[in-house]
Amino acid sequence: MKFARLGDPGSEIPVLIEGDRHLDLRPLTSDVDGDFLAGDFRARVAAALAADELPELEEAASLRIGAPIARPSAVICIGMNYAAHAAESGSEPPTIPIIFLKTPNTVTGPNDAVTIPRGSEKTDWEVELGIVIGARAAYLDSPEESLAHVAGFVAANDVSERAFQMEVSGGQWSKGKIAPGFNPTGPWLVTPDEVDHHSLGLRSFVNGEPRQDSNTSDMIFPVEHIVHHLSQYVTLEPGDLILTGTPQGVALSGKYPYLAAGDVVEIEIDGLGRQRQEFVAWEAQR
């Protein structure tokens, strides 16, 4: 199944995408959030679909695409999860997952503009596979239990400010990861049965020029390992978002310039859709 949320920020309409139809999920739920995902949402949606209880949202094509999940309670990220990216960053591949956090207000629509932070000179892009949690996970006994706690997968851009991340970090990365809008997500939440998360091509482009081109098969720590590992340290709640790391091909490598106002970033992951953001200059709020 493929889910999306359409409409203005804060008033998105949850929909099921069936071919070229967008079916309104409001007869079942007010949003694609933790409460909805914590239940047997696929069975509920299948039953409603079979009973013809989900009307088509006629104006879908004219609506903004929001993040496919409502604001999560946590956004947990894995760093250096592709060996080639670790190398271009000047680091050895990690032997255990590196964890940092983004704030919930980083999660935004896949095509929303992204504001470059005030004083930034090193804003960067990162295409990543995102995991959306569907059932509470705490102290899982093995990686094999992980997928039972996964609602689905999303495409995400882990936008980063490298000077904030590394030069004034105080030893951790989150300063460079938490500017508002620094996590464009979507366009879709796709359930695990619809994609092979072990082998998904993921790519990024800046102003139409290729940057990243890799596959999730190159992850150092795969999805099952990540969810199991995190569950030993944090209780993962339904609706939480995990970003799984980015491959090589970012500006941090020194091969490409950092982003400036007017630049356009596009990312895509096989089966999970494509997103596009224009990067804009920071302006003082009036």
C-alpha positions as CSV (number, residue, x, y, z in Angstrom):
1,M,0.0,0.0,0.0
2,K,1.0,3.6,-0.7
3,F,0.0,6.5,1.5
4,A,0.3,10.2,1.2
5,R,-0.9,13.4,2.8
6,L,-2.2,16.3,0.7
7,G,-3.0,19.9,1.5
8,D,-1.7,22.9,3.3
9,P,0.7,22.5,6.2
10,G,-1.2,21.5,9.3
11,S,-4.4,20.5,7.4
12,E,-3.2,17.7,5.2
13,I,-5.7,15.1,4.0
14,P,-4.6,11.4,4.4
15,V,-5.0,9.4,1.2
16,L,-4.4,5.9,-0.1
17,I,-2.9,5.9,-3.6
18,E,-4.3,3.2,-5.9
19,G,-2.9,3.5,-9.4
20,D,-3.8,7.0,-10.5
21,R,-6.5,7.4,-7.9
22,H,-6.2,9.2,-4.5
23,L,-8.7,7.7,-2.1
24,D,-9.7,9.8,1.0
25,L,-8.8,8.0,4.2
26,R,-10.8,10.3,6.5
27,P,-13.6,7.7,6.9
28,L,-10.9,5.7,8.8
29,T,-8.5,8.2,10.3
30,S,-7.9,11.9,10.6
31,D,-4.2,11.5,9.7
32,V,-1.4,9.1,8.9
33,D,0.0,9.3,12.4
34,G,1.2,7.0,15.2
35,D,-2.3,6.1,16.4
36,F,-3.3,5.0,12.9
37,L,-0.1,3.1,12.2
38,A,-0.2,1.4,15.6
39,G,-3.3,-0.6,14.7
40,D,-3.6,-3.1,12.0
41,F,-3.9,-0.3,9.5
42,R,-3.4,-2.4,6.4
43,A,-6.2,-4.7,7.3
44,R,-8.5,-1.8,8.1
45,V,-7.7,0.0,4.8
46,A,-8.1,-3.2,2.8
47,A,-11.5,-3.8,4.4
48,A,-12.6,-0.2,3.7
49,L,-11.4,-0.5,0.2
50,A,-13.2,-3.7,-0.4
51,A,-16.4,-2.2,1.0
52,D,-16.0,0.9,-1.3
53,E,-15.9,3.2,1.7
54,L,-13.0,5.4,0.6
55,P,-14.2,8.1,-1.8
56,E,-11.9,9.5,-4.5
57,L,-10.3,12.9,-3.6
58,E,-11.1,14.7,-6.9
59,E,-8.9,17.7,-6.3
60,A,-5.8,15.7,-5.4
61,A,-3.8,16.8,-8.3
62,S,-4.1,20.5,-7.3
63,L,-3.0,20.0,-3.7
64,R,0.4,20.4,-2.1
65,I,2.1,17.2,-1.1
66,G,2.9,17.0,2.5
67,A,5.1,14.6,4.4
68,P,3.4,11.2,4.2
69,I,3.5,10.9,8.0
70,A,2.3,13.4,10.6
71,R,4.9,15.0,12.8
72,P,6.7,12.1,14.5
73,S,7.6,12.1,18.2
74,A,11.3,11.3,17.3
75,V,13.5,11.5,14.2
76,I,16.6,9.2,14.8
77,C,19.4,9.1,12.3
78,I,22.2,6.8,11.4
79,G,25.5,8.4,10.3
80,M,28.2,7.0,8.1
81,N,26.2,3.9,7.0
82,Y,27.8,3.6,3.6
83,A,31.5,2.9,3.5
84,A,32.2,5.2,0.5
85,H,30.5,8.1,2.2
86,A,32.6,7.5,5.3
87,A,35.7,7.5,3.2
88,E,34.7,10.8,1.4
89,S,34.1,12.3,4.9
90,G,37.6,11.3,6.0
91,S,36.4,8.6,8.4
92,E,36.8,4.9,8.8
93,P,33.6,2.8,8.4
94,P,31.9,2.5,11.8
95,T,31.8,-0.8,13.6
96,I,28.6,0.1,15.5
97,P,25.8,2.4,14.3
98,I,26.5,6.1,14.8
99,I,23.3,7.9,16.1
100,F,22.2,11.5,16.0
101,L,18.9,13.2,16.2
102,K,16.8,15.6,14.2
103,T,13.9,17.6,15.6
104,P,10.3,16.9,14.5
105,N,10.0,20.3,12.9
106,T,12.6,19.3,10.3
107,V,10.0,17.0,8.7
108,T,8.3,18.8,5.8
109,G,6.8,18.1,2.5
110,P,8.9,16.6,-0.3
111,N,8.6,19.6,-2.6
112,D,8.6,22.4,0.0
113,A,11.3,25.1,-0.2
114,V,14.1,24.7,2.2
115,T,15.6,27.8,4.0
116,I,19.4,28.0,4.2
117,P,20.1,28.9,7.8
118,R,21.4,32.3,8.7
119,G,25.1,32.4,8.4
120,S,25.4,29.1,6.6
121,E,28.0,28.6,3.9
122,K,28.0,24.8,3.9
123,T,24.4,23.5,3.4
124,D,24.5,20.0,1.9
125,W,22.1,17.4,0.6
126,E,21.8,13.6,1.6
127,V,19.4,11.2,0.0
128,E,18.3,8.5,2.5
129,L,16.0,5.6,3.0
130,G,13.6,6.4,5.9
131,I,12.0,3.8,8.1
132,V,8.6,4.6,9.7
133,I,7.8,2.7,12.9
134,G,4.4,1.0,13.2
135,A,4.6,-0.8,16.5
136,R,6.4,0.0,19.7
137,A,9.9,-1.5,19.8
138,A,11.9,-1.9,22.9
139,Y,14.7,-4.4,23.6
140,L,14.0,-6.5,20.6
141,D,15.6,-9.9,21.0
142,S,16.9,-10.2,17.4
143,P,17.1,-8.3,14.1
144,E,14.6,-10.8,12.7
145,E,11.9,-9.2,14.9
146,S,12.5,-5.8,13.4
147,L,10.2,-5.8,10.3
148,A,7.2,-6.6,12.5
149,H,7.6,-3.1,14.0
150,V,8.0,-1.3,10.6
151,A,5.0,0.4,9.0
152,G,6.8,1.3,5.9
153,F,9.5,3.2,4.1
154,V,9.9,6.8,2.8
155,A,12.4,8.8,0.8
156,A,14.1,11.6,2.8
157,N,16.6,14.3,2.3
158,D,18.8,14.6,5.4
159,V,19.7,18.3,4.8
160,S,22.9,19.2,6.7
161,E,24.9,22.3,7.5
162,R,28.5,21.0,7.7
163,A,30.1,23.9,9.6
164,F,27.4,23.6,12.3
165,Q,27.7,19.8,12.3
166,M,31.5,19.6,12.6
167,E,33.2,22.9,13.2
168,V,31.0,24.2,16.1
169,S,29.4,21.0,17.1
170,G,30.9,20.5,20.5
171,G,31.5,16.9,19.6
172,Q,28.0,15.9,18.3
173,W,26.3,16.4,14.9
174,S,22.8,17.6,15.6
175,K,23.5,21.3,15.4
176,G,24.0,20.9,11.7
177,K,20.9,18.8,11.2
178,I,18.0,20.5,13.1
179,A,17.2,23.7,11.1
180,P,13.5,23.9,10.4
181,G,12.6,22.1,7.2
182,F,15.9,20.1,7.1
183,N,14.1,16.8,6.5
184,P,11.9,16.8,3.4
185,T,10.1,13.5,3.5
186,G,8.0,11.6,1.0
187,P,6.1,11.8,-1.3
188,W,4.8,8.4,-0.2
189,L,4.8,6.0,2.7
190,V,5.1,2.6,1.1
191,T,4.4,-0.6,3.1
192,P,7.2,-3.2,3.4
193,D,5.5,-5.7,1.1
194,E,5.6,-3.3,-1.8
195,V,9.4,-2.7,-2.0
196,D,12.6,-4.7,-1.5
197,H,14.3,-2.5,1.0
198,H,17.5,-4.5,0.7
199,S,18.1,-3.4,-2.8
200,L,16.7,0.1,-3.6
201,G,18.5,2.5,-6.0
202,L,18.8,6.0,-4.5
203,R,20.0,9.1,-6.3
204,S,20.3,12.8,-5.9
205,F,20.7,15.7,-8.3
206,V,21.6,19.4,-7.9
207,N,20.3,21.8,-10.6
208,G,19.7,18.7,-12.8
209,E,23.3,17.4,-12.4
210,P,23.8,13.9,-10.9
211,R,25.4,13.7,-7.5
212,Q,24.6,10.5,-5.6
213,D,23.9,7.1,-7.2
214,S,23.9,4.1,-5.0
215,N,21.9,1.2,-3.6
216,T,20.7,0.3,-0.2
217,S,22.5,-3.0,-0.6
218,D,25.6,-1.1,0.1
219,M,24.5,-0.2,3.7
220,I,26.9,-1.2,6.4
221,F,24.1,-1.8,8.8
222,P,20.8,-2.9,7.1
223,V,17.3,-2.0,8.2
224,E,16.8,-5.0,10.5
225,H,20.1,-4.4,12.3
226,I,19.3,-0.6,12.8
227,V,15.9,-1.2,14.3
228,H,17.1,-3.9,16.6
229,H,20.1,-1.9,17.6
230,L,18.2,1.3,18.4
231,S,15.6,-0.7,20.4
232,Q,18.3,-1.5,22.9
233,Y,18.7,2.2,23.7
234,V,15.4,4.0,22.9
235,T,11.8,2.9,22.8
236,L,10.6,3.4,19.3
237,E,7.0,4.6,19.0
238,P,4.5,4.3,16.2
239,G,5.0,7.1,13.7
240,D,8.7,7.6,14.6
241,L,11.1,8.1,11.7
242,I,14.5,6.6,11.3
243,L,16.9,7.8,8.6
244,T,19.4,5.2,7.6
245,G,22.4,7.1,6.2
246,T,23.5,8.5,2.9
247,P,25.9,7.2,0.2
248,Q,28.8,9.1,-1.3
249,G,28.3,12.1,-3.6
250,V,27.6,15.0,-1.2
251,A,29.3,18.4,-1.1
252,L,31.2,17.4,2.0
253,S,33.4,15.3,-0.3
254,G,34.9,18.5,-1.8
255,K,33.9,17.4,-5.3
256,Y,30.9,19.7,-5.5
257,P,30.0,23.2,-4.2
258,Y,27.7,23.6,-1.2
259,L,24.1,24.8,-1.8
260,A,23.3,28.5,-2.4
261,A,19.9,30.3,-2.7
262,G,18.3,29.4,-6.0
263,D,19.7,25.9,-6.2
264,V,17.3,23.0,-6.8
265,V,17.9,19.6,-5.2
266,E,16.0,16.5,-6.4
267,I,16.2,13.1,-4.7
268,E,14.6,9.8,-5.6
269,I,14.5,6.2,-4.3
270,D,13.1,3.3,-6.4
271,G,9.5,2.6,-5.5
272,L,9.4,5.5,-3.0
273,G,9.1,8.4,-5.3
274,R,10.9,11.6,-6.1
275,Q,11.1,15.0,-4.4
276,R,12.3,18.5,-5.4
277,Q,13.3,21.4,-3.2
278,E,14.4,24.9,-4.1
279,F,16.8,26.3,-1.5
280,V,16.1,29.9,-0.5
281,A,17.9,32.5,1.6
282,W,17.1,33.1,5.2
283,E,15.1,36.3,5.9
284,A,14.3,37.8,9.2
285,Q,10.7,37.2,10.3
286,R,8.5,40.4,10.5
